[in-house]
Every structure is written in C-alpha cells, then in structure tokens.
Amino acid sequence: MDVNNLLHLATADLAQFLASKLPELSTDWWQGNVLDRLSFQQQRTVQERGHHTLQQLDFAALLRVLDQNWYELSSALTLPREGRTWVKELQIVRNKWSHLSAEATPPSEVYRDADTLGRLLKTLGAAPSSLQAVESIKSAALKAMASDRKLPTEEVTGQSVSPITQTTDTDSAVGQNAASPTSMFKVGNLVALRSEPKILLPVIGVIPGGAECRYRVFQNNAKTMYYESQLQAASVAVDERKVLSVRELHAHLTSLQILSPSFPSAPAAYSLCLINTAQS
C-alpha cells in the first residue's frame, strides 16, 4: 500500500465525519456548508456529475469543505488548533501524489505525508483499519530511511511532520543548543509555514538529528514543532528609502517649490532659477 491508497481510505473517513457533523451546523447544510464552500471548478464538477452526497466527492473537495467549515466545526467540537494546518498540508500532499513523476518518492516524504494524514484521521475519529494502514506505511518508510541512512531505526522514529505540542526533557535540552551546521535556520530567525506563507513564526529551538532537522517555534502563544521541509525563510520587505545629503535635500525641496506655484516661496525660487539659466 502507498500514500495514494491511504488517501483513498481517508476519503471515506472524511466523508463520514462531515456527513455526521455538517447537518448540525445548518438545516441547509448541503448548499451553505458544502456547495457554497467549494471552488468554482469543484462546483462545476458536482453539477455536471449530479453529485448530491458527500460520499460522491473526491478527497480534494472534502478537504476544502473541511477547511472552509473549520471554524464552525472547531467551535462545536473543540478541534485542536494545529488541525487546520494538517488540513492545508494535506491539500498539498494530495496534489503532489496526484501528479507524481517517474522518480521514486523519498521514504522521508512518505513518512511525513502518512503521519500528517494519520494525525488528522485520528482527530476526526477515523476507522481503526485506516489508522492501522497509516501506521503500516509509516513503519515501512522508517525501515527504508534506516536502511538508506544506515542509522538505527529509533533515531528516525517518533517525530511527525505535523506540529507537535508535546515536549520531552531530551527535546528541551537539545532545543537550547545552537543550530547545527546542517540546519537551515537558527534560534531567533523568523520563518514562515510553506502551507501558509503569511504566518510568521520565531524559531526558539533547533533539534538536529534524525531523518530531518526539527525546529521549535512560538505559535498561538504555545511552543510548536515543525520539520525543516515545512518551513521557509520569512520574506522581509526591503527598505528602498535613500539617505540624502544636506545638499541633495535642499535641491529636492527647491524642485518641489518650483513645481508647486501655489507654494509661498515658489515665485522667488522660480525667478532665481530663470536668472541662473539666463546667466549660464
């Protein structure tokens, strides 16, 4: 079984979850909480194919419905705040696995994608068989990573691509260390989520080792952990202002006076400009 098969299993779990929860939000939930929340292309597909149940929607459409109804569902069910990030990451995961190239997918990516899917499914109360399938894929990916890197399996286990709010004494101790030479970011850097570039997060800890370097960041008044592949450098606006010398400032102010006839000193400046031009 690969991640595509996992996504197929997850489609049924997601449809079942939404079918049980959306009717509680509105009496006209199919129109207001499903059709109106889909993209234009998805709405067109539903109309052309005559879909009228959640079970007929594909994984991408169901993810969008969940994402667009997240705040309403979260308020009613007290869903974890990091769950919205899982949903957005899975939208990227689904697109990636739907357009695979001929190259083999690295086992580290397989593990991260499966782990993110597993975390969301567990939150939504998915079927045990689906969760077991996720763990099977993760175990196979871990063995492949350990074999490729020639590392003990335990060195690449137990960490998720999704944000982790739990902390351990070991992680806390390592997180206080400076960034290792192979880490992309260091403590104090501002980073952004690849899934939501507008969200800026300060790095407060670097945890090297394992399959991929991890970073502890401060998000929503809590410590959260992300893998390096989930983050990118925050885009900082470039200051294009120019520092002028006193002479340049005077010249600029004079030009403004000449170009603004209504300015009190503009006539005198303009006359002086004409005299200097005539003399030259």
N, C-alpha and C positions, 0 to 999 in steps of 0.2 A: 504493500500500500504506500502511495506517495501523498504529498500535500494536496494534490488535486482531488484525490479520493476523500481526504479529510474534509475539504471544502464542500464536497457533495453531501457527506454525512451531516455537516454543520448546517446546511441549508434546511434540512428537515427540522432540526432542533430550533433554529432561529424562527422558522415559520410557526412552529408550535408555540413558542414563547410569545411571539407577537399576537397570535390568534387568541391567546388566553388573556393578554393584558390590554391590548388596544381597545376592545369593546368597553372596558371600564373607564376609559378616558372620555368617550363621547358616544352618543346614540347614533351619530352619523360618521362613525369612525372610518369606514371604508373610503369615503370621499375625503373627509377632512384630515385624517391621520395617515392615509395611505396614498391615494391618487394625487392629492394636492401636494404631497411631500416628495414625490418622485421627480426626477429630471424630465425635461421635455421629451428626450428620446425614450426614456423608460415609460412615460405616459403614452406615447405613441405606440410602443410595443404592446402594452396592456390593451389598448383599444383595438389594435389590428388583430390580436390573437384572442380577444374576447375573454381575458382573464377576469375572474371575479372572486378569487380566493387567494390568500397569502401563500398557500401551498403551490400555486402556479407560478409564483415569482421566482426569479433566479437569486443567487447569493448576493450579487451586486445590488439588486433592487431592495432586497431585505435589509442589507446593511444600511442603505440610505434611509429606509423607513425607520430603522432603529436609531440612526444618528439624528435624524430630524425630529424624532419624538423623545430624545434622550432626557431633556429637562423635565418633561411631563412624567415620564416613567420613573426617573430618578427621584422625583419628589414623592411619588406614590409608593415606591419600593425601596427607597434608600439604597440605590446602587452606588458602588464605590466611585469616587471621583476620577480615578485613573481609568475607569472603564471606557470613558469617551475616547481616550487616547488609543485604547485597544481597537475600538471600532474603526477609527481613522487609519490606523496602521494596517488593519485587515483589508481595508479598501485598496491600499497599495499592494498588499500581498496578493489579493485576488487578481488584480491587473497583471502583476508580474507572472503568476503561474498560468494565466490565460494566454500569455504571449511569450512562452519560453523559446529560447534559441536552441541550436543543436548542442551547445555546450552544457556539460553536466553542472547542476546546481551544487555549490559547496555545501557540505553537511552542516556547517555552522549556520548557514542561511535556513536550511531545512529545519534545524532545531529551533531557531528563533521564531520562524513563522508558525511552526506547530505549537510552540509554547504560548505565543500570543493568542492563538486560536483557542487553546485549552483553557487559558485564564478567562476568556470571555464566556466560553461554553459553561464553565463551572459556575460563574456568576449568574448565568441565566438558567441554571438548573437543568442542563442537558442530560440526555440519557447516559447511563453508565457505560454502555457499549461505545459511545462516541468518545468519552473521556479516556477509555481504555485504548482506543485506537490512536488517540493523540500520544499517550504515553509510549505506545509501541514505536511510533515514528521517532519520538524523541530519543528513546533508548538506542535505536539503530543509528541515528545521527551521532550520538555520543560515542558509540563504538567506532564509527568511521573517523571522527575527529581524533580520538585517542590513537587510532592506528596511523593516521596521516601525520600527526604531530609527534608520535612516539612518546606520548605523555600518559601517566596513569589516568584511568577513567575519572577518578574522583577530582582531578584537577580541572575538569571541564564540566562538571555536573553542578546541578543545584542552582543555577542562575538563569534568570529569564530575560528575554529581550524587552519584556514589558516592565513598566516601572515597578519597583519593589519597595514597599514601605517598611518591611521588617528590617531590623538591624541586628547584627551579631557583634559580639566583642571583637572577634577577629577582623570583621569588616571595618569596624570603627577604628581599630588600631592602624590598619593598613591605610584607611582613608586619610589619616593625618599626615601621611608621608607625602613628600613632594612627588610631582609627576615623574614617571619613569621616562627614559629617553625615547621609548617607542609610543608613548601616549600622545594623542593629537592635541589635547587641552591640558591645562594645569589649573590648580586652585586659584580662584579669583577671576578666571575667564568668564565672559558672558557667552552662552551658547544658545542655540535655538533648536526646537524639535523639527526634524525633517518633515514630519507629518503636519506640523503647524508652525511654519517659519516665523509667524508673528509673535509666538510665545518665547520670551527671552528668560533664560534661567542662569543664575550664577553657579559656578562649579565650587563646591565646598569640600570635595574629597575625590581622590583618584585611587582606584583599586586595580592595579595591573595584575597580569597573570590570567590563567585560564584560557578559554577559547578566544576571548576578546576583552580588551580593556573596558572597565566599567567606571562610571562617574556618578558620584553622589551630588545631587543638585538640590536647591531650595525651591520648592514649587507649592503654591497654595498653602503657605505657612507650615509646610512639613518637609522633611527630608525624603527625597525620592531618588531611585537609582535607575540609570539608563545605560545601555550598551553604547559604545562609541559610534556604531553604524546608525544609531537612532538620532544622533546629534549632528549639528553642523555649526560652523562659526557664525556668530550673530553678525548680521550686516549692520555696520555703523555708518551713519551719514557722514560724508566727507565735508569738512568745513572749507568752503570755497571763498571765504572772505579774504580780502587782501589788505595788508597793513600798509598805509600810505605814509609817506614822509610829510613834514610840515609844508614843504613847497608843493607837493602833489595835492595836498588837501586844499591849500589856497587856490591852486589852479582849478580844482574841481568846483569849489564854491563860486569862483568868478564865472565859470562857464554856466553854472546854474542861474546866476544873476542875469547874465546876458540872454539866456534862453527864456527868462521869465520877465517880460516887460512890466508886469504889474508890481514887481518887487521894488521897494522904495529906492534902493541904490542902483537899480538896473540901468537907468538912463546915463548916470555918470560912468558906470563901468563900460557901457556900450560906446559912449563918446570917446573914452580913453582908448578903447580897442580900435576905433576908426582912426584916431590920431596916430597911434603906433603903426597902423597898417599903412597910412599915407607917408609917414616918415621913412618906412622901410622901402 
